[in-house]
Amino acid sequence: MSPKEKRSMGQIKFYSHTKKYGFIKVFRPTGMEDVFFHISDYKADEIYKDWWVEFTIEASEKGKQAVNLRRVSQPPESKLFGTDFVY
């Protein structure tokens, strides 16, 4: 990852353990969006619904895709939007 690459944060909305893909709920000041991910972009064996992750968004043939996923230990609301953000 280059130092200029912008990282995003979101919460696992859905993950299929059999198909190895899922969607991340990304919180933005203007609303939410869902971003696709594949387990091959996460450097661990398992991932579960509601986990918070940090990642980079890249364009793919089918739309936006999260890559270079990394789990974060707790909801990062204050880091994203300040302490007044409610979701």
C-alpha positions, 0 to 999 in steps of 0.5 A: 500500500502506498502512503497516498492510498486512502483507506476506508472503514466499514462493517461486514454486512454479509459474508458467504462462508461457502462462496467466500465473498461478501459486502461491507457497509460503508458509512459516509456523511452523505449516507451508506453504500455497500462495497463488494469484497472477496476473502482473498483480499483479507489476509486471515482465514475467517471473517464474520458479520458485524466485524469492523474492517479497514480497506482500500476501494478499487474499481473493478469490472462490476463496480467498487471492490474492497481490497487489502482488508484489515480488521479493526478492534472497535467501531471507529465512529469518532475517526470517521465522522466525529463523536456526534455521528449516529447510525 
